[in-house]
Amino acid sequence: MFMIVEQGGFQFKVSQGDTIRVPLINAEKGQEVTLDKVLLISDGEAVTVGTPVVAGAQAKATVLEHGKGDKVLIIKKRRREDYKRKNGHRQDFTKLQITALAV
């Protein structure tokens, strides 16, 4: 069984026991969170698609850690004009472990 859930503007395919990295959530390490924006449920033979979400479905997850992702470099340059700018950014994330899928 798997679900497609939406968190922080991104969609994730999750099954029980999976580990995912989502944009930063305001929750303590070890705390249980509920992902209730379930867009699709599949149990092998039957597929349920939400309009836009499946009513009553949710995925429970435990917060494993918070961190920062790899650095993304932004470089701007205009040729022959002596214009160069280099900037970087590291996106914060929360690592979640899916503990239960409830329909």
N, CA, C and O atoms as a GROMACS GRO file, in nm:
protein
  412
    1MET      N    1   0.084  -0.118   0.000
    1MET     CA    2   0.000   0.000   0.000
    1MET      C    3   0.088   0.124   0.000
    1MET      O    4   0.188   0.130   0.072
    2PHE      N    5   0.052   0.223  -0.081
    2PHE     CA    6   0.123   0.349  -0.080
    2PHE      C    7   0.026   0.464  -0.097
    2PHE      O    8  -0.088   0.447  -0.140
    3MET      N    9   0.074   0.583  -0.060
    3MET     CA   10  -0.004   0.706  -0.072
    3MET      C   11   0.081   0.812  -0.139
    3MET      O   12   0.204   0.809  -0.132
    4ILE      N   13   0.014   0.905  -0.204
    4ILE     CA   14   0.080   1.027  -0.252
    4ILE      C   15   0.030   1.138  -0.160
    4ILE      O   16  -0.090   1.167  -0.155
    5VAL      N   17   0.123   1.201  -0.086
    5VAL     CA   18   0.087   1.308   0.007
    5VAL      C   19   0.154   1.438  -0.037
    5VAL      O   20   0.258   1.436  -0.102
    6GLU      N   21   0.091   1.550  -0.001
    6GLU     CA   22   0.146   1.681  -0.031
    6GLU      C   23   0.192   1.745   0.100
    6GLU      O   24   0.119   1.748   0.198
    7GLN      N   25   0.315   1.796   0.098
    7GLN     CA   26   0.369   1.865   0.215
    7GLN      C   27   0.462   1.975   0.168
    7GLN      O   28   0.558   1.948   0.096
    8GLY      N   29   0.436   2.097   0.206
    8GLY     CA   30   0.523   2.209   0.172
    8GLY      C   31   0.529   2.240   0.023
    8GLY      O   32   0.630   2.289  -0.025
    9GLY      N   33   0.421   2.211  -0.050
    9GLY     CA   34   0.418   2.239  -0.193
    9GLY      C   35   0.478   2.129  -0.279
    9GLY      O   36   0.485   2.144  -0.401
   10PHE      N   37   0.523   2.019  -0.219
   10PHE     CA   38   0.581   1.907  -0.292
   10PHE      C   39   0.496   1.783  -0.269
   10PHE      O   40   0.427   1.772  -0.168
   11GLN      N   41   0.501   1.690  -0.364
   11GLN     CA   42   0.427   1.565  -0.352
   11GLN      C   43   0.526   1.451  -0.330
   11GLN      O   44   0.630   1.445  -0.395
   12PHE      N   45   0.492   1.360  -0.238
   12PHE     CA   46   0.579   1.249  -0.203
   12PHE      C   47   0.500   1.119  -0.208
   12PHE      O   48   0.386   1.112  -0.163
   13LYS      N   49   0.562   1.015  -0.265
   13LYS     CA   50   0.504   0.881  -0.263
   13LYS      C   51   0.558   0.812  -0.138
   13LYS      O   52   0.679   0.796  -0.124
   14VAL      N   53   0.469   0.770  -0.047
   14VAL     CA   54   0.512   0.713   0.081
   14VAL      C   55   0.447   0.578   0.105
   14VAL      O   56   0.332   0.555   0.068
   15SER      N   57   0.522   0.491   0.169
   15SER     CA   58   0.474   0.363   0.220
   15SER      C   59   0.514   0.357   0.366
   15SER      O   60   0.592   0.440   0.412
   16GLN      N   61   0.463   0.260   0.438
   16GLN     CA   62   0.499   0.246   0.579
   16GLN      C   63   0.647   0.210   0.591
   16GLN      O   64   0.695   0.119   0.524
   17GLY      N   65   0.719   0.283   0.677
   17GLY     CA   66   0.861   0.259   0.698
   17GLY      C   67   0.953   0.345   0.612
   17GLY      O   68   1.074   0.343   0.633
   18ASP      N   69   0.899   0.421   0.517
   18ASP     CA   70   0.980   0.507   0.431
   18ASP      C   71   1.034   0.627   0.509
   18ASP      O   72   0.975   0.670   0.608
   19THR      N   73   1.146   0.681   0.461
   19THR     CA   74   1.205   0.803   0.514
   19THR      C   75   1.204   0.907   0.403
   19THR      O   76   1.251   0.881   0.293
   20ILE      N   77   1.150   1.026   0.433
   20ILE     CA   78   1.144   1.133   0.333
   20ILE      C   79   1.199   1.262   0.391
   20ILE      O   80   1.198   1.282   0.512
   21ARG      N   81   1.247   1.350   0.301
   21ARG     CA   82   1.295   1.484   0.340
   21ARG      C   83   1.198   1.586   0.286
   21ARG      O   84   1.184   1.601   0.164
   22VAL      N   85   1.132   1.658   0.377
   22VAL     CA   86   1.033   1.758   0.340
   22VAL      C   87   1.085   1.895   0.380
   22VAL      O   88   1.176   1.904   0.463
   23PRO      N   89   1.029   2.004   0.324
   23PRO     CA   90   1.068   2.137   0.372
   23PRO      C   91   1.041   2.150   0.522
   23PRO      O   92   0.957   2.080   0.577
   24LEU      N   93   1.113   2.239   0.585
   24LEU     CA   94   1.115   2.251   0.731
   24LEU      C   95   0.975   2.259   0.792
   24LEU      O   96   0.891   2.338   0.748
   25ILE      N   97   0.952   2.175   0.893
   25ILE     CA   98   0.826   2.171   0.969
   25ILE      C   99   0.858   2.218   1.110
   25ILE      O  100   0.963   2.184   1.166
   26ASN      N  101   0.770   2.295   1.168
   26ASN     CA  102   0.788   2.343   1.305
   26ASN      C  103   0.745   2.234   1.403
   26ASN      O  104   0.633   2.237   1.455
   27ALA      N  105   0.835   2.137   1.428
   27ALA     CA  106   0.807   2.026   1.520
   27ALA      C  107   0.938   1.983   1.583
   27ALA      O  108   1.045   1.995   1.523
   28GLU      N  109   0.930   1.932   1.704
   28GLU     CA  110   1.048   1.886   1.777
   28GLU      C  111   1.094   1.749   1.727
   28GLU      O  112   1.014   1.673   1.671
   29LYS      N  113   1.221   1.720   1.747
   29LYS     CA  114   1.276   1.590   1.712
   29LYS      C  115   1.208   1.483   1.797
   29LYS      O  116   1.199   1.497   1.919
   30GLY      N  117   1.160   1.376   1.733
   30GLY     CA  118   1.092   1.269   1.803
   30GLY      C  119   0.941   1.287   1.810
   30GLY      O  120   0.870   1.194   1.849
   31GLN      N  121   0.891   1.403   1.774
   31GLN     CA  122   0.748   1.432   1.779
   31GLN      C  123   0.678   1.364   1.661
   31GLN      O  124   0.736   1.348   1.554
   32GLU      N  125   0.552   1.324   1.681
   32GLU     CA  126   0.474   1.264   1.574
   32GLU      C  127   0.393   1.372   1.504
   32GLU      O  128   0.328   1.454   1.569
   33VAL      N  129   0.396   1.372   1.370
   33VAL     CA  130   0.319   1.468   1.290
   33VAL      C  131   0.224   1.390   1.199
   33VAL      O  132   0.246   1.273   1.171
   34THR      N  133   0.120   1.457   1.155
   34THR     CA  134   0.020   1.396   1.068
   34THR      C  135   0.021   1.467   0.934
   34THR      O  136   0.010   1.589   0.927
   35LEU      N  137   0.034   1.389   0.827
   35LEU     CA  138   0.026   1.442   0.691
   35LEU      C  139  -0.114   1.409   0.641
   35LEU      O  140  -0.144   1.294   0.609
   36ASP      N  141  -0.201   1.511   0.634
   36ASP     CA  142  -0.341   1.484   0.603
   36ASP      C  143  -0.383   1.525   0.462
   36ASP      O  144  -0.499   1.506   0.426
   37LYS      N  145  -0.293   1.579   0.384
   37LYS     CA  146  -0.326   1.611   0.245
   37LYS      C  147  -0.288   1.491   0.157
   37LYS      O  148  -0.184   1.491   0.091
   38VAL      N  149  -0.373   1.389   0.158
   38VAL     CA  150  -0.350   1.267   0.082
   38VAL      C  151  -0.420   1.282  -0.053
   38VAL      O  152  -0.542   1.301  -0.058
   39LEU      N  153  -0.343   1.274  -0.160
   39LEU     CA  154  -0.398   1.295  -0.294
   39LEU      C  155  -0.439   1.164  -0.362
   39LEU      O  156  -0.529   1.164  -0.446
   40LEU      N  157  -0.374   1.051  -0.325
   40LEU     CA  158  -0.402   0.924  -0.390
   40LEU      C  159  -0.368   0.811  -0.294
   40LEU      O  160  -0.273   0.821  -0.216
   41ILE      N  161  -0.447   0.704  -0.300
   41ILE     CA  162  -0.420   0.584  -0.221
   41ILE      C  163  -0.426   0.464  -0.316
   41ILE      O  164  -0.518   0.453  -0.397
   42SER      N  165  -0.328   0.376  -0.305
   42SER     CA  166  -0.328   0.252  -0.382
   42SER      C  167  -0.294   0.137  -0.289
   42SER      O  168  -0.194   0.142  -0.217
   43ASP      N  169  -0.378   0.033  -0.292
   43ASP     CA  170  -0.351  -0.083  -0.208
   43ASP      C  171  -0.316  -0.207  -0.291
   43ASP      O  172  -0.328  -0.319  -0.242
   44GLY      N  173  -0.274  -0.189  -0.413
   44GLY     CA  174  -0.237  -0.300  -0.499
   44GLY      C  175  -0.336  -0.321  -0.612
   44GLY      O  176  -0.297  -0.322  -0.728
   45GLU      N  177  -0.464  -0.338  -0.579
   45GLU     CA  178  -0.563  -0.358  -0.685
   45GLU      C  179  -0.657  -0.239  -0.702
   45GLU      O  180  -0.703  -0.212  -0.813
   46ALA      N  181  -0.686  -0.168  -0.594
   46ALA     CA  182  -0.777  -0.054  -0.603
   46ALA      C  183  -0.700   0.076  -0.584
   46ALA      O  184  -0.612   0.087  -0.499
   47VAL      N  185  -0.736   0.175  -0.667
   47VAL     CA  186  -0.673   0.307  -0.658
   47VAL      C  187  -0.782   0.409  -0.629
   47VAL      O  188  -0.884   0.414  -0.698
   48THR      N  189  -0.762   0.491  -0.526
   48THR     CA  190  -0.856   0.597  -0.491
   48THR      C  191  -0.788   0.732  -0.513
   48THR      O  192  -0.683   0.760  -0.454
   49VAL      N  193  -0.848   0.814  -0.597
   49VAL     CA  194  -0.794   0.945  -0.627
   49VAL      C  195  -0.882   1.049  -0.561
   49VAL      O  196  -1.005   1.044  -0.573
   50GLY      N  197  -0.821   1.144  -0.492
   50GLY     CA  198  -0.895   1.248  -0.424
   50GLY      C  199  -0.938   1.360  -0.515
   50GLY      O  200  -0.883   1.378  -0.624
   51THR      N  201  -1.036   1.437  -0.470
   51THR     CA  202  -1.082   1.553  -0.546
   51THR      C  203  -1.090   1.676  -0.457
   51THR      O  204  -1.202   1.707  -0.417
   52PRO      N  205  -0.989   1.745  -0.422
   52PRO     CA  206  -0.847   1.722  -0.449
   52PRO      C  207  -0.780   1.629  -0.349
   52PRO      O  208  -0.672   1.577  -0.378
   53VAL      N  209  -0.840   1.606  -0.230
   53VAL     CA  210  -0.780   1.516  -0.133
   53VAL      C  211  -0.877   1.405  -0.100
   53VAL      O  212  -0.998   1.419  -0.118
   54VAL      N  213  -0.823   1.293  -0.051
   54VAL     CA  214  -0.905   1.180  -0.007
   54VAL      C  215  -0.953   1.209   0.135
   54VAL      O  216  -0.872   1.230   0.225
   55ALA      N  217  -1.084   1.210   0.155
   55ALA     CA  218  -1.141   1.244   0.285
   55ALA      C  219  -1.110   1.136   0.388
   55ALA      O  220  -1.129   1.017   0.362
   56GLY      N  221  -1.062   1.178   0.504
   56GLY     CA  222  -1.037   1.086   0.614
   56GLY      C  223  -0.905   1.012   0.610
   56GLY      O  224  -0.872   0.942   0.705
   57ALA      N  225  -0.829   1.024   0.503
   57ALA     CA  226  -0.702   0.953   0.492
   57ALA      C  227  -0.590   1.039   0.549
   57ALA      O  228  -0.591   1.162   0.536
   58GLN      N  229  -0.492   0.973   0.612
   58GLN     CA  230  -0.378   1.046   0.666
   58GLN      C  231  -0.260   0.952   0.682
   58GLN      O  232  -0.276   0.830   0.692
   59ALA      N  233  -0.142   1.010   0.685
   59ALA     CA  234  -0.019   0.936   0.710
   59ALA      C  235   0.044   0.993   0.836
   59ALA      O  236   0.057   1.115   0.849
   60LYS      N  237   0.084   0.907   0.926
   60LYS     CA  238   0.149   0.952   1.049
   60LYS      C  239   0.299   0.931   1.033
   60LYS      O  240   0.344   0.830   0.979
   61ALA      N  241   0.376   1.030   1.082
   61ALA     CA  242   0.521   1.025   1.067
   61ALA      C  243   0.587   1.076   1.194
   61ALA      O  244   0.529   1.153   1.270
   62THR      N  245   0.712   1.032   1.214
   62THR     CA  246   0.791   1.076   1.328
   62THR      C  247   0.907   1.161   1.276
   62THR      O  248   0.970   1.125   1.177
   63VAL      N  249   0.934   1.274   1.343
   63VAL     CA  250   1.044   1.362   1.303
   63VAL      C  251   1.176   1.299   1.348
   63VAL      O  252   1.197   1.275   1.467
   64LEU      N  253   1.265   1.272   1.251
   64LEU     CA  254   1.396   1.214   1.283
   64LEU      C  255   1.500   1.321   1.309
   64LEU      O  256   1.575   1.313   1.407
   65GLU      N  257   1.505   1.424   1.222
   65GLU     CA  258   1.604   1.529   1.240
   65GLU      C  259   1.568   1.650   1.154
   65GLU      O  260   1.485   1.642   1.063
   66HIS      N  261   1.633   1.761   1.184
   66HIS     CA  262   1.626   1.883   1.104
   66HIS      C  263   1.766   1.909   1.051
   66HIS      O  264   1.865   1.873   1.115
   67GLY      N  265   1.775   1.971   0.933
   67GLY     CA  266   1.907   2.000   0.878
   67GLY      C  267   1.900   2.096   0.762
   67GLY      O  268   1.795   2.154   0.733
   68LYS      N  269   2.013   2.111   0.697
   68LYS     CA  270   2.022   2.195   0.579
   68LYS      C  271   2.070   2.110   0.462
   68LYS      O  272   2.156   2.023   0.479
   69GLY      N  273   2.014   2.135   0.345
   69GLY     CA  274   2.050   2.060   0.226
   69GLY      C  275   2.182   2.107   0.167
   69GLY      O  276   2.249   2.193   0.223
   70ASP      N  277   2.217   2.050   0.053
   70ASP     CA  278   2.338   2.089  -0.017
   70ASP      C  279   2.327   2.232  -0.068
   70ASP      O  280   2.217   2.282  -0.092
   71LYS      N  281   2.442   2.298  -0.082
   71LYS     CA  282   2.442   2.436  -0.129
   71LYS      C  283   2.411   2.442  -0.278
   71LYS      O  284   2.464   2.365  -0.358
   72VAL      N  285   2.323   2.534  -0.314
   72VAL     CA  286   2.288   2.562  -0.452
   72VAL      C  287   2.354   2.694  -0.488
   72VAL      O  288   2.330   2.795  -0.422
   73LEU      N  289   2.436   2.695  -0.592
   73LEU     CA  290   2.506   2.818  -0.632
   73LEU      C  291   2.427   2.890  -0.739
   73LEU      O  292   2.377   2.830  -0.834
   74ILE      N  293   2.417   3.022  -0.723
   74ILE     CA  294   2.354   3.108  -0.822
   74ILE      C  295   2.461   3.200  -0.876
   74ILE      O  296   2.521   3.277  -0.800
   75ILE      N  297   2.486   3.194  -1.006
   75ILE     CA  298   2.591   3.276  -1.068
   75ILE      C  299   2.526   3.361  -1.177
   75ILE      O  300   2.458   3.309  -1.265
   76LYS      N  301   2.549   3.493  -1.171
   76LYS     CA  302   2.502   3.585  -1.273
   76LYS      C  303   2.623   3.644  -1.342
   76LYS      O  304   2.721   3.680  -1.276
   77LYS      N  305   2.619   3.654  -1.474
   77LYS     CA  306   2.733   3.708  -1.548
   77LYS      C  307   2.682   3.773  -1.676
   77LYS      O  308   2.594   3.721  -1.744
   78ARG      N  309   2.740   3.888  -1.707
   78ARG     CA  310   2.714   3.952  -1.836
   78ARG      C  311   2.846   3.964  -1.909
   78ARG      O  312   2.940   4.025  -1.859
   79ARG      N  313   2.853   3.907  -2.023
   79ARG     CA  314   2.979   3.905  -2.094
   79ARG      C  315   3.021   4.045  -2.138
   79ARG      O  316   2.939   4.130  -2.173
   80ARG      N  317   3.150   4.066  -2.134
   80ARG     CA  318   3.217   4.190  -2.177
   80ARG      C  319   3.174   4.312  -2.096
   80ARG      O  320   3.198   4.424  -2.142
   81GLU      N  321   3.112   4.297  -1.981
   81GLU     CA  322   3.069   4.412  -1.903
   81GLU      C  323   3.125   4.413  -1.762
   81GLU      O  324   3.082   4.493  -1.679
   82ASP      N  325   3.218   4.324  -1.733
   82ASP     CA  326   3.280   4.316  -1.601
   82ASP      C  327   3.175   4.305  -1.490
   82ASP      O  328   3.186   4.370  -1.386
   83TYR      N  329   3.073   4.222  -1.514
   83TYR     CA  330   2.966   4.203  -1.417
   83TYR      C  331   2.958   4.055  -1.381
   83TYR      O  332   2.921   3.972  -1.465
   84LYS      N  333   2.992   4.021  -1.257
   84LYS     CA  334   2.981   3.884  -1.208
   84LYS      C  335   2.930   3.887  -1.066
   84LYS      O  336   2.977   3.966  -0.984
   85ARG      N  337   2.833   3.802  -1.035
   85ARG     CA  338   2.780   3.790  -0.900
   85ARG      C  339   2.766   3.641  -0.869
   85ARG      O  340   2.715   3.564  -0.950
   86LYS      N  341   2.811   3.603  -0.751
   86LYS     CA  342   2.800   3.464  -0.708
   86LYS      C  343   2.730   3.462  -0.572
   86LYS      O  344   2.770   3.533  -0.480
   87ASN      N  345   2.628   3.381  -0.560
   87ASN     CA  346   2.550   3.373  -0.437
   87ASN      C  347   2.518   3.227  -0.411
   87ASN      O  348   2.518   3.146  -0.504
   88GLY      N  349   2.493   3.191  -0.286
   88GLY     CA  350   2.460   3.053  -0.252
   88GLY      C  351   2.341   3.047  -0.159
   88GLY      O  352   2.303   3.146  -0.097
   89HIS      N  353   2.282   2.928  -0.151
   89HIS     CA  354   2.163   2.909  -0.068
   89HIS      C  355   2.158   2.764  -0.023
   89HIS      O  356   2.184   2.672  -0.102
   90ARG      N  357   2.124   2.743   0.105
   90ARG     CA  358   2.103   2.609   0.158
   90ARG      C  359   1.962   2.602   0.215
   90ARG      O  360   1.926   2.679   0.304
   91GLN      N  361   1.882   2.510   0.163
   91GLN     CA  362   1.742   2.498   0.203
   91GLN      C  363   1.731   2.412   0.330
   91GLN      O  364   1.792   2.306   0.339
   92ASP      N  365   1.652   2.460   0.427
   92ASP     CA  366   1.627   2.382   0.549
   92ASP      C  367   1.531   2.267   0.518
   92ASP      O  368   1.442   2.280   0.433
   93PHE      N  369   1.549   2.154   0.587
   93PHE     CA  370   1.461   2.039   0.567
   93PHE      C  371   1.435   1.968   0.699
   93PHE      O  372   1.506   1.989   0.798
   94THR      N  373   1.332   1.884   0.697
   94THR     CA  374   1.299   1.796   0.809
   94THR      C  375   1.293   1.655   0.754
   94THR      O  376   1.229   1.630   0.653
   95LYS      N  377   1.360   1.562   0.822
   95LYS     CA  378   1.358   1.422   0.780
   95LYS      C  379   1.250   1.350   0.861
   95LYS      O  380   1.251   1.353   0.984
   96LEU      N  381   1.156   1.286   0.789
   96LEU     CA  382   1.044   1.216   0.851
   96LEU      C  383   1.049   1.068   0.822
   96LEU      O  384   1.090   1.027   0.713
   97GLN      N  385   1.008   0.987   0.918
   97GLN     CA  386   0.990   0.843   0.898
   97GLN      C  387   0.841   0.814   0.908
   97GLN      O  388   0.778   0.847   1.007
   98ILE      N  389   0.786   0.752   0.803
   98ILE     CA  390   0.644   0.721   0.798
   98ILE      C  391   0.619   0.600   0.888
   98ILE      O  392   0.679   0.494   0.869
   99THR      N  393   0.529   0.616   0.986
   99THR     CA  394   0.503   0.508   1.081
   99THR      C  395   0.372   0.435   1.053
   99THR      O  396   0.362   0.315   1.077
  100ALA      N  397   0.271   0.506   1.003
  100ALA     CA  398   0.140   0.441   0.979
  100ALA      C  399   0.065   0.513   0.868
  100ALA      O  400   0.076   0.634   0.852
  101LEU      N  401  -0.012   0.435   0.792
  101LEU     CA  402  -0.100   0.487   0.688
  101LEU      C  403  -0.242   0.452   0.729
  101LEU      O  404  -0.274   0.335   0.747
  102ALA      N  405  -0.327   0.553   0.743
  102ALA     CA  406  -0.466   0.531   0.786
  102ALA      C  407  -0.561   0.580   0.678
  102ALA      O  408  -0.545   0.689   0.623
  103VAL      N  409  -0.661   0.496   0.649
  103VAL     CA  410  -0.759   0.531   0.545
  103VAL      C  411  -0.887   0.574   0.610
  103VAL      O  412  -0.984   0.608   0.541
   0.00000   0.00000   0.00000
